[in-house]
Amino acid sequence: MRHTGFRERSKAGVSTLLGMLICVSILFSVVIPLFLYINMMNNLYNQTFLEMTELDQQRMMESITVFAYPTMGHNISVYIRNKCVLNVNVTRIWVTDLQNKTLHMLDESLYLTPGSGSITPINASSLKLGASVNVDVATERGRVYASETNTLYLTPEGGWEVLPYAIDIVIEGSGEGRKRYAVKAEQLEDPTGHPTGWNNTVSISTIGRIAQASVGVPSYGYYNLTVYREGQSDPFFRKVVKVPLFAPVVITDTGD
């Protein structure tokens, strides 16, 4: 009987030892790899966070100047100068046709060292542009710079001229969904007091509930500002503004 009880106790001890070994095996095969994976993910997150922080800092430091001006043959030249201490890589030039409501994306690869500049010619005739255009430049860091000379206006003689003044528009929409608007600026009189038939229309759409745009105008004076909702012939906003205008015209679209 004593011999049999010793064997039973030995078997119980071996079973306990095997159970501990199984638990340790599970610990090493599941828990520890999971811990290593979480630690690796934390390191990857910290590295990505540092890279994004550095990119944000570089984006804030980035600064370039953009001038779009007419050249011979109805073309447009875009002068870009790097004003910051960082190297700037220009990746795209955007030409927005304000009359035909089209956007032309021109892929570029301009690597600008601090203080350097570059001129990029644009064949405007191949783009079949309308009467007024805006030019914007995008960089590799995700910043977009508008030309200091926006908006360019095509004269009746076929040449380009710079519209030196602008009426800034901010439309606060209501409800959900993307909304589009047409904004028309009509010159009431030229600087000499004579009537003029000049007008300029731009198309804008909401980003969230806000739509922003600038309507280029040729000179100071009074302009009749009219705003239409897309697909409607009757304006929901009309106002006479005086240029130069030192604050944006804020419009609320209640959807009535």
C-alpha positions in Angstrom: 0.0 0.0 0.0 2.8 2.4 0.9 4.5 1.7 -2.4 1.3 2.3 -4.3 0.8 5.7 -2.6 4.3 6.8 -3.3 3.7 6.1 -7.0 0.5 8.1 -6.9 2.2 11.0 -5.3 5.0 10.8 -7.9 2.5 10.9 -10.7 0.8 13.9 -9.1 4.1 15.7 -8.9 4.9 15.0 -12.5 1.5 16.3 -13.6 2.0 19.5 -11.6 5.4 20.0 -13.2 4.0 19.4 -16.7 1.3 21.9 -16.0 3.8 24.5 -15.0 5.8 23.8 -18.1 2.8 24.2 -20.3 1.9 27.5 -18.6 5.4 28.8 -19.1 5.3 27.7 -22.7 2.0 29.5 -23.2 3.6 32.6 -21.6 6.6 32.6 -23.9 4.6 31.7 -27.0 1.7 34.2 -26.6 2.2 36.8 -23.9 5.8 37.7 -24.6 5.4 38.0 -28.4 2.3 40.2 -27.8 4.4 42.4 -25.5 7.1 42.7 -28.1 4.6 43.5 -30.8 3.0 46.2 -28.6 6.4 47.6 -27.8 7.3 47.7 -31.5 4.0 49.5 -32.3 4.7 52.1 -29.6 8.2 52.7 -31.0 6.7 53.0 -34.5 4.1 55.4 -33.3 6.7 57.5 -31.5 8.9 57.6 -34.6 5.9 58.6 -36.8 4.9 61.2 -34.3 8.4 62.7 -34.3 8.5 62.7 -38.2 5.1 64.3 -38.4 6.1 67.0 -35.9 9.3 67.7 -37.8 7.3 67.9 -41.1 4.8 70.3 -39.5 7.6 72.5 -38.3 9.2 72.5 -41.7 5.8 73.2 -43.3 5.4 76.3 -41.0 9.0 77.5 -41.9 8.4 77.1 -45.7 7.8 80.3 -47.6 7.9 81.0 -51.3 6.7 83.8 -53.5 4.7 83.2 -56.7 4.2 85.7 -59.5 2.2 84.8 -62.6 2.5 87.3 -65.5 1.6 87.4 -69.2 4.2 86.8 -71.9 4.2 86.9 -75.7 2.0 84.6 -77.6 -0.9 84.7 -75.1 1.1 82.6 -72.7 1.7 82.8 -68.9 4.9 82.6 -67.0 5.1 81.6 -63.4 8.0 82.9 -61.3 8.6 81.1 -58.1 11.2 82.1 -55.5 12.3 80.3 -52.3 12.3 82.8 -49.4 13.1 80.4 -46.6 16.2 78.5 -45.3 14.8 75.2 -46.3 14.9 73.4 -49.7 11.5 73.5 -51.4 10.3 71.1 -53.9 7.4 72.4 -56.1 5.3 69.5 -57.4 2.3 71.1 -59.1 1.0 74.3 -60.7 -2.8 74.8 -60.7 -4.5 77.0 -63.3 -8.1 77.7 -62.4 -10.3 78.9 -65.2 -12.8 81.0 -63.4 -15.1 81.5 -66.4 -15.3 77.9 -67.7 -15.2 76.5 -64.1 -12.3 74.1 -64.9 -9.1 73.3 -63.2 -5.8 72.4 -65.0 -3.1 70.5 -63.0 0.4 70.8 -64.4 2.9 68.4 -62.8 6.2 70.1 -62.1 9.5 69.1 -60.4 11.2 72.3 -59.3 13.8 71.9 -56.6 14.6 75.3 -55.1 17.4 75.9 -52.8 17.2 78.8 -50.3 17.1 82.1 -52.2 16.9 80.6 -55.6 14.1 81.1 -58.2 12.7 79.6 -61.3 10.4 80.6 -64.2 8.0 78.1 -65.6 6.2 78.9 -68.9 2.6 77.8 -69.5 1.1 77.4 -72.9 -2.2 79.2 -72.3 -3.5 78.6 -75.8 -3.3 74.8 -75.4 -5.4 75.0 -72.2 -8.2 76.9 -74.0 -8.6 79.2 -71.0 -11.5 81.6 -70.5 -11.4 85.3 -69.7 -10.0 85.1 -66.1 -7.7 82.6 -64.4 -6.0 82.1 -61.0 -2.6 80.5 -60.6 -1.6 78.5 -57.5 1.5 76.5 -56.7 1.7 73.3 -54.5 4.8 72.0 -52.7 5.8 68.6 -51.6 5.1 69.5 -48.0 1.5 70.1 -48.9 1.3 73.9 -48.9 -0.5 75.8 -51.6 0.6 79.4 -52.5 -1.6 81.7 -54.6 0.0 84.0 -57.2 0.6 87.5 -55.9 -0.9 88.7 -59.2 -4.2 86.7 -59.2 -6.5 87.2 -61.1 -5.2 87.3 -64.7 -7.8 88.7 -67.1 -7.9 88.1 -70.9 -8.5 91.4 -72.7 -10.7 91.7 -75.7 -7.6 92.2 -77.8 -6.4 88.7 -76.8 -3.7 89.6 -74.4 -3.5 89.1 -70.6 -3.6 91.8 -68.0 -3.2 91.6 -64.2 -6.2 92.4 -62.0 -4.5 94.3 -59.2 -7.5 94.4 -56.8 -9.7 91.7 -55.4 -13.0 91.3 -53.5 -12.8 88.6 -50.9 -15.9 86.5 -50.4 -16.8 84.2 -47.5 -20.1 82.2 -47.7 -21.3 80.5 -44.6 -23.7 77.7 -45.7 -26.3 75.7 -43.9 -27.2 72.0 -43.9 -25.0 69.2 -45.2 -23.6 68.4 -48.6 -21.4 70.2 -51.0 -22.8 73.5 -52.4 -21.6 75.5 -55.4 -22.0 79.2 -56.0 -21.3 81.7 -58.8 -20.1 85.1 -57.7 -20.3 88.0 -60.1 -18.6 91.4 -59.7 -19.8 94.1 -62.1 -18.0 97.4 -62.4 -20.5 100.3 -62.0 -18.1 103.0 -63.2 -14.4 103.4 -64.0 -12.0 105.7 -62.1 -13.0 108.6 -64.3 -16.7 108.2 -63.5 -17.8 106.8 -66.8 -20.0 103.7 -67.0 -18.3 100.4 -67.9 -19.6 97.0 -68.9 -16.7 95.1 -67.2 -17.6 92.1 -65.1 -16.0 89.0 -63.7 -17.6 85.8 -62.5 -16.0 83.0 -60.4 -17.3 79.7 -59.2 -16.7 78.4 -55.7 -17.9 75.5 -53.6 -18.2 74.8 -49.9 -15.5 73.1 -47.8 -17.5 71.9 -44.8 -19.9 74.8 -44.5 -17.6 77.5 -45.6 -16.9 78.7 -49.2 -14.1 81.3 -49.9 -13.0 83.0 -53.1 -11.5 86.2 -54.4 -12.9 88.0 -57.4 -10.3 90.0 -59.2 -11.2 93.5 -60.4 -9.2 95.9 -62.5 -9.3 99.2 -60.5 -10.7 100.9 -57.5 -14.3 102.0 -57.5 -17.8 100.6 -56.9 -18.9 97.1 -57.9 -22.2 95.4 -57.8 -21.6 92.0 -56.1 -24.1 89.3 -57.0 -24.1 85.7 -55.7 -26.1 82.8 -57.2 -26.7 79.2 -56.0 -25.8 76.6 -58.6 -28.7 75.9 -60.9 -30.6 79.0 -60.0 -31.0 82.1 -62.2 -32.1 84.4 -59.4 -29.4 85.7 -57.0 -29.9 85.3 -53.3 -27.4 88.0 -52.4 -26.7 91.4 -54.0 -24.6 94.3 -52.6 -22.6 97.3 -53.9 -19.1 97.3 -52.5 -16.2 99.8 -52.8 -12.8 98.7 -53.8 -10.2 98.7 -52.2 -12.0 96.5 -49.7 -10.0 95.8 -46.6 -12.3 93.1 -45.1 -14.0 90.1 -46.7 -17.7 90.2 -47.6 -19.3 87.6 -45.3 -22.5 86.1 -46.7 -24.9 83.7 -44.9 -26.8 81.2 -47.0 -29.8 80.2 -45.1 -31.1 78.0 -48.0 -34.4 80.0 -48.2 
